[in-house]
Amino acid sequence: MIGIFITARLGSTRLNKKHLIEIDGKPMIKWLIERYCLGFEKEIQDQRIKIFITTSINQENHLFDKIFKNTNIEIFYGSDSNIPLRHLECAKFNNIDYILSVDGDDILCSVEASKLVLKKLLETGNLVKTIGLPLGMNVMGYSTIFLEKSLKQNSFEKLETGWGKIFEEKDIVTIEIENNLNCENIRMTLDYKEDVLFFNNVITGIGKDINTISDKCLVEKIIKNDWSNANKYLNETYWENFNEQKKIEK
């Protein structure tokens, strides 16, 4: 069984309850999950893939239950500050053999890249990731066995920012997605109010095709319409905060 794990929680200090902020009457996290439900529709119907929101045990996160009531999206409440441990807990409880890891902040994460990762992951059994797409579109996947092995080799209690450090580079298969587009400054992740403006511009600008648009067309439209101007200047701030948080978690 394959699990698509959407990692999200509602206690963000920079942008509180950011996954519930609505665009065109729909919470951010629903835009993300609907893309994956459609992209893996057949596999979900055949019960080969399940989608989970993997969140922490904090009470505020139970708002996800209300949003996804009467859907086939499962909510798993696990470790509060150790994301890979939370994934392992969810995988073992639900008999998941392979995990596709999607950050809940990455509202337009690449379904195309996800399919490439899963195909390669089923061949290798360790860890597969993509590079080459804008920030917030790349994907990572790993087997439950490999995840458990990697966690046993590390003594970190808190693993939230940059937690991929628990995996050894020699065991990682990297898929480089080549493109000739100038997309280095495009940030497609949700941390600040400016990111909300960016996603609002993109989702409302593209409309009903947002769930099926190809990565290439998506990036081309973002560049053509200058939608990335809303938040691209935040990249430096984002990485400064990212690296500072990593130091704290050591």
C-alpha positions in Angstrom: 0.0 0.0 0.0 1.2 3.5 -0.9 0.4 6.5 1.3 0.5 10.1 0.2 1.3 12.0 3.4 0.3 15.6 3.4 2.2 17.1 6.4 0.4 20.0 7.9 -0.4 21.6 11.3 -2.4 24.7 12.3 -0.1 26.2 14.9 2.2 28.2 12.6 3.6 31.4 14.3 4.2 33.3 11.1 0.8 32.7 9.5 -1.6 31.1 11.9 -4.0 28.5 10.6 -2.6 29.1 7.1 -3.9 25.9 5.7 -7.5 27.1 6.4 -7.1 30.4 4.6 -9.6 30.4 1.7 -9.1 31.1 -2.0 -12.3 31.3 -4.0 -14.2 29.9 -1.1 -12.0 26.8 -0.5 -9.3 26.3 2.2 -5.7 26.2 0.9 -5.2 22.6 1.9 -8.2 21.5 -0.2 -6.7 22.9 -3.3 -3.6 20.8 -2.7 -5.5 17.6 -1.9 -7.9 17.9 -4.8 -5.0 18.0 -7.2 -3.7 14.7 -5.8 -7.1 13.1 -5.6 -7.5 13.8 -9.3 -4.0 13.0 -10.3 -4.1 9.6 -8.6 -7.8 9.0 -9.0 -7.5 5.4 -10.5 -5.0 4.3 -7.9 -7.2 5.6 -5.1 -10.3 3.9 -6.5 -8.3 0.6 -6.8 -7.3 1.1 -3.1 -3.6 1.0 -4.0 -3.1 4.6 -2.7 -4.5 6.4 0.3 -4.2 10.1 1.1 -3.5 11.1 4.7 -3.1 14.4 6.4 -0.3 13.7 8.9 -0.6 16.3 11.7 0.4 16.6 15.3 -1.6 15.7 18.4 -2.3 19.3 19.3 -6.0 19.9 19.8 -6.2 22.7 17.3 -5.4 20.3 14.5 -8.7 18.6 14.9 -10.2 21.3 12.7 -9.0 19.1 9.8 -11.7 16.6 10.9 -14.4 19.1 10.1 -13.0 20.1 6.8 -12.6 16.5 5.5 -15.7 15.0 7.1 -17.4 12.5 4.8 -14.4 12.3 2.5 -11.9 9.5 1.9 -9.1 11.7 3.3 -7.7 10.2 6.5 -6.4 12.4 9.3 -3.5 10.9 11.4 -2.5 12.6 14.7 1.1 11.7 15.6 4.4 13.1 17.0 4.2 16.8 17.8 7.7 17.9 16.8 9.2 15.0 14.9 7.8 14.8 11.4 9.6 11.6 10.2 8.6 9.8 13.4 5.0 10.9 12.7 5.2 9.5 9.2 6.5 6.2 10.6 3.7 6.1 13.2 1.1 6.6 10.5 2.7 4.1 8.1 2.8 1.3 10.7 -0.7 2.0 12.0 -2.1 1.9 8.4 0.1 -0.8 6.9 1.7 1.6 4.4 4.8 0.3 2.6 5.8 3.4 0.6 5.3 7.0 1.5 5.1 10.0 -0.9 5.9 13.0 1.3 4.2 16.2 0.4 4.5 19.4 2.5 1.1 20.9 3.2 2.6 24.3 2.6 3.3 23.4 -1.1 -0.2 24.1 -2.4 0.7 23.4 -6.1 3.2 20.6 -5.5 3.9 18.7 -8.6 1.7 15.7 -9.3 3.8 14.9 -12.3 7.0 14.7 -10.2 5.1 12.6 -7.6 4.4 10.0 -10.3 8.0 9.9 -11.3 9.1 9.5 -7.7 6.7 6.7 -7.0 7.7 4.8 -10.1 11.3 5.0 -9.2 10.7 4.3 -5.5 8.9 1.0 -6.2 12.1 0.0 -8.1 14.7 1.0 -5.6 12.9 0.8 -2.2 15.0 3.5 -0.4 14.5 7.2 -1.0 13.8 9.1 -4.2 13.5 12.9 -4.7 13.2 15.4 -7.5 15.2 18.6 -8.0 14.9 21.3 -10.7 11.4 22.6 -10.0 10.6 25.9 -8.2 10.6 25.9 -4.4 7.4 24.2 -3.3 7.0 21.8 -6.3 9.6 19.1 -5.7 8.7 15.9 -4.1 10.3 13.1 -2.0 9.3 9.5 -1.3 10.7 6.6 0.7 9.8 3.2 1.9 8.6 2.6 5.5 11.5 0.2 6.1 14.1 2.8 5.0 12.4 5.5 7.1 12.5 3.3 10.2 16.1 2.4 9.6 17.1 6.0 9.1 15.3 7.1 12.3 17.1 4.4 14.4 20.4 5.8 13.3 19.6 9.3 14.6 19.0 10.7 18.1 17.2 13.9 17.2 14.1 14.5 19.3 12.9 17.5 17.3 12.8 17.1 13.6 10.7 19.7 11.8 12.9 21.9 9.6 15.2 20.2 7.1 14.4 16.8 8.6 15.7 15.1 5.5 19.1 15.3 7.2 18.3 11.9 8.8 18.8 10.2 5.4 22.3 9.3 4.1 23.1 10.9 0.7 24.5 7.6 -0.6 21.1 6.0 -0.3 19.2 8.8 -2.2 18.1 8.6 -5.8 17.7 12.0 -7.3 15.6 12.7 -10.4 16.6 16.0 -12.0 13.7 17.6 -13.9 15.2 19.7 -16.6 13.5 22.9 -17.9 14.7 25.9 -19.9 12.5 28.3 -17.9 13.8 31.1 -15.7 12.0 29.8 -12.5 14.7 30.2 -9.9 12.9 33.1 -8.1 9.5 31.5 -8.1 8.5 30.5 -4.6 5.4 28.2 -4.3 5.2 27.6 -0.6 3.0 29.0 2.1 4.6 30.9 4.9 3.7 34.6 4.7 0.7 36.7 3.8 2.5 37.6 0.5 2.5 33.9 -0.3 -1.3 33.9 0.1 -1.5 36.7 -2.5 0.7 34.7 -4.9 -1.4 31.5 -4.6 -4.6 33.6 -5.0 -3.3 35.2 -8.2 -2.3 31.8 -9.6 -5.4 29.8 -8.6 -7.9 32.4 -9.6 -5.9 33.4 -12.7 -5.8 29.8 -14.1 -9.3 28.9 -12.8 -10.8 25.4 -13.3 -7.7 24.1 -15.0 -5.6 24.4 -11.9 -6.0 20.8 -11.0 -4.9 19.4 -14.4 -2.4 22.0 -15.7 1.0 20.6 -16.6 4.0 21.8 -14.6 5.5 23.5 -17.7 2.3 25.4 -18.5 1.9 26.4 -14.8 5.4 27.8 -14.6 5.0 29.5 -18.0 1.8 31.2 -16.9 3.3 32.4 -13.6 6.2 34.0 -15.5 4.0 35.5 -18.3 1.7 37.1 -15.7 4.4 38.2 -13.3 2.5 36.5 -10.5 5.7 35.7 -8.6 6.4 39.4 -8.0 4.0 39.1 -5.0 6.4 37.0 -2.9 9.7 36.3 -4.7 11.6 38.8 -2.6 10.9 36.6 0.5 13.2 33.8 -0.6 16.2 35.2 1.2 14.1 35.7 4.4 12.7 32.2 4.1 16.1 30.5 3.8 17.5 32.6 6.7 14.7 31.4 8.9 15.1 27.9 7.6 18.8 27.7 8.5 18.3 29.3 11.8 15.6 26.8 12.8 17.9 24.0 11.7 20.5 25.2 14.1 17.9 25.3 16.9 16.9 21.7 16.3 20.5 20.3 16.5 
